[in-house]
Amino acid sequence: MTLSTLTKRIAGAIAMTALATSAALADPALIYDLGGKFDKSFNEAAYNGAEAWKAETGNNYLDFEITNAAQREQALRRFASQGANPIVIMSFNWGPILPGLAAEFPDTKFVVIDAVVEAPNVRSVVFDEHTGSFLVGALAALKSDSGTYGFVGGQDTPLIHKFYCGYAQGVKAINPDATVIESYIGTTPAAWNDPVAGGELTKAAYDRGADVVFAAAGGSGLGVLQAAADADKFGIGVDSNQNYLQPGHVLTSMIKRVDVAVQQAFNDGADMETGTQVLGLAEDGVGYSLDEFNQPLVTDEMIAKVEELKAQIIAGELEVHNYETDNTCPA
């Protein structure tokens, strides 16, 4: 065993011991996925929801950042065995792990974000990412008439293809002849934390004529937005409002209200209703961000057009194809 491996195992053991100690009280708990609590995207949105609940109620919660995939089951089992309730876990990567543990701890309520797990003590929260992505795709095409647009996904999975497909449909709703360059950082969870690769894929899209690149890549998306600033072009953020990260170069962000889902779960507590929740445009579960950081980039005419499309989607007059229904994309 190398010194590096031994050090990592010791650090992991210390972290799990601390987790066990802190979870002695029956507080709600939140386990972040790879990329870390402060990824300025998916995980951080969850953290913001937990912090909002804490500020509103004055109560405490437990949280833990996994550093490798092997910690998922260990962390979840430890929180459950110590009485944390409910426990919120982040990302579809928990899908294979949760069913067995939910059966093992039937009195604990679990909330999984971005996966559907059928169990009586599990709430599954999923989002209509394709509709929110459609709107930012339309904004991209309204902003640039280059005819070429980019997309950088994190882990190559059906969920991230769902983002791409919605985005491509939004682009082509404005410019039917457009080309959308689709790329992914990798096939493992490490793809969420590789901003260098995100930046390189973005530069490649710009070199092929794109002016706007949408990042659905967690922490790796920070490299996409940095590349946008470096090239004096535009990026689109994801999950959290990332407009402030590179002011003047983030056209908008596709908001995914993970914060609301976490806050609601903590509010509902151990008596929550379980089952599957779907949050879309009508529920303000997804959308696009407007603030002082991107105000100079987005005209009233652009907003009016996107709001028109949004209203049509909510009314059922405009259908955005969901990639996850059949693993195909018509755009």
N, C-alpha and C positions, 0 to 999 in steps of 0.2 A: 504494500500500500504506500503510495507516495505521500509526502508531507502535505501537499495541496489537498489530496483526497481526504486525508485524516482531518485536516483543518475544517473542510467543508462539513464533514460528518459531525464533528464536535459542535460547530456553529448551528447546524440543524437541530441537534439534540438540545442545545441550550434554548433555541427558539421555541421548540415544542414544549420544553419544560416550563418556560415562561407562559406559554399559551395555556397549559394545564392549570397553572397557578391562578392566572387571571380569570379563567372561566369557571371559577368555583361558585360564582353567583349566577343566578338564572337570568342573566341579561340577554338581550338579542345579540347576535353575532353576524359579522360580515367577513367573508373570506375572498380576497381579491385573487384574480388570476394572474398569470405571467404578464410582465410588463410593469407591475408595481402600482402601489397606491397613487403615486403622483405622476402618472403617465400623461397627464393633461388631456385625457381622452376618456376611454371606456371605464377603466377602474376609478379614475378620479371623479367621474360623475357619480359613481356609487358612494364614494367617500363623502362627496358634497351632500348627498341625500341623507346619509347617516348623521353628518354634522348638523344639518338643518333640523333633523328630529331631536338631536341632543339639545340644541339651542331652544327649540320650541317647548320641550317637555322637562328639561333639566335632568333627564335620566342618562345613564351611561350605557355604552355598548362595547362589545369586544370586537377586535378585528385582527386579521393576520394576513401577511403577504407571503404567498408561496414563492419559492425561488427555483423549484423544479417540479416536474409533473408528478414525481413520486410522493410529494408531500400532500397531494390533494386528499387522498383517502385518510391519511394519518391525521391531518388537521381537522377534517370533518368529523371523524370518529372521536377525536379528543374533545372537541367542543360539545358534541352531542352527549358524550359520557359524563361530562361535567355539568350538564343541565342547561346549557345555553338554549334559548328558545324565544323566537324563531331563529333559524340560521339561514342567511342569504349567501348564495354562492354564485360566482360570476363566470359566465360563458358556457358555451355548448360543450366544452371539454369535460364538464362534470356529468354529462348525460350517462355514460356507461357506469359511473361509480355510484350515483345516487340511489338507484332502485334498491340495491342490496342493503345499503345503510338505512334507507327510509323504512324498510321492513324490520330491520334490527332495532330501530328506535321509533316505534309507532306513536309514542306520546310527544315526539318532537315534531314541530312544523318546520319544513324546509321550503325555501324559495329559490328556484333556479332561474337565472336570467339567460335567455337565448337558447333554451332547450325545452322540450316537452317530455316530462316524465309522468307517466300515469301511476299514481299512488294516492291513497286516501289522505296522506299527510303532506302532500307536496303541492305547492302553488308554482305553476310554470308561467313565466312572463315572457312573451315574445312581442316583437314589434314589426310593424309594416315598413321595414327599412326601404323597400322598393319604391314606396310612394314618396317618402321624404327625399330619396335619391333622385327620383324623377324631377322633383322641383329644382334641386340644385343643378341637375343636368340642363334643364331649361334655362336657368340663369346663366350657365356657362355659355350656351349657344347664343343667348341674347347679348352677352358681353363681348364675345369674340366672333368675328365672321371669317376666321381662318379656315374653317371647314374641318379642322382636326382637333381632337380633344383627347385628354389622357385620363387614365384611371390606374391607380396603384393600390392593389389590395395587399393585406398582410398574409395570413395563412390561406392557402388555396383550398377553400371549403365551399360547400353549397351556400352557406350563409353569406359569405363575402361575394360570391357570384350574384347573389340577390341584390346587393348594393350596386354592383356593376351594371346588371341588367336594367334596373330602374333608372340609373344615371343615363345609360345609352338611350333608353326610350325617351327620356326627357330631352336630351340633346336633339334627337331626331324628330321630336314633335315640333321643334322650331326650325331645324335644318334637316330635312329628310335625306339629303345627299352627304351628310357628314360622315367622317371616319372617326371611330372611337378606338384608341389604342388601349388594349387591356393587358395588364401585367400584374404579377403576384411575386411577393418577396420570397416565399418558401412554402413548404408543405408541412412543417412542424410548428409547434407553438413558439419557437424561437423567432419566427417571422414577425411577431408583435413588437420586438425590441431590437430592431436593426435599422436605425435611422440612416446609416450610411448607404445601405442597399436601397432604402426608400428614395434617397436623394439621387442615386445613380439612375434608377429607373425613371425618375422624373426628368432628369437631364436628357435621357434618351428620347422621351416623348417630345420634349421641346425641340430637340434636334430634328425630329420628324415633322415639325410644323405646328405642334400644339401650342396654344397660348394659355390654356387652363388645364390643370390636373387635379382630379378629385382623389383624395387619400382616404381609404377605409382600412387603416393599418395600425391602429393603436399607437403605441409609442414610436413605431417606425414612421408614422406620418409626420413627425416633427422634422424628419429629413426632407420630406416632400415640400413642406412649407418653407424650410430654409432654402431649398433649391429654387423655389419660386421667387424668393427675395433676391437671391444671387443673380438670377437670370432676368430680373425686372419683369417677371410675368406673374401669373396668378395660380394660387392653389385653393383648394376647398377643404376645409377641416371636417372633422367627424365626431359624433357622439356628444362631446362637450362643445361649447362655443369657443372656438379657437381663433376668432378674428383678431384678438389682441396680440397673438404671438408674433405675427409679421405684419403690422399695420400697413395698409396700402397694397398688400400682396395676397391677402386672404379674401377672396371674393365673397365668401359666406362659409357657413359651417352647417352640415346636415346634423341637426340636433336629434338626439335619441334620449328620451327622458328617463334614463336609468335612475337618475336621482329621485324622481318621483316614485318609481317602483320600489326603491329601497325605503324611502321615507314612509310610504304607505304600508309596506310590510311590517316595519317596526311599530307603526301606529296600531295596526291590526293585532299584533302580538300573537300569543300562543292560541288565541281563539279565532284566528283568521279563517276565512273561507278558502278552501283549496280549489284545485282545478286549473284550467288554462285561461290566462288573460291575454288578450291581443290589444295592443295600443297602437293606434294609427293616427291619421291626420285629424279625424273627428274628435279624438280624445286628447289632442295635443301631445300624443306620445312621440311623434316625429314631426319634423318641420325644418325650416331654415332660419338662420340668425341674421338679424339686422341690429346694428348698434353704431356707436360713434366711430368705430374703427373701420367699418366698411361702408359707411354712409356715402363717402365721396365716390365709391365705385359702382353704386347701384342707383339707377335713375328711377324716377316715379313711374315711367312707362314700363320698365322692366318689372318692377314690383306689381304693377297692375296686371300684367300678363300672367305672372306666376300665381297671383291670387285668383285669377280667373281659372287657371288650370286646377288649382287646389280645390276650388268650389265644385268644379266639374267632377273631380275624383270623389269627393265626399258625397255628392249627389248621385253617384253611380253612372254618370253620363260619360265618363272617361275611365276606361279600365287600364290599369298598369299591370302587366303580366308579372306574376311572382315566380321567379326562377325555381324556387323550392318545390313548387307543385309538380313539375315534370322535368326538372333539370335541363330546360331549354330556354333560350332567349331569342325572341323574335326580332330584336333590334340589330 
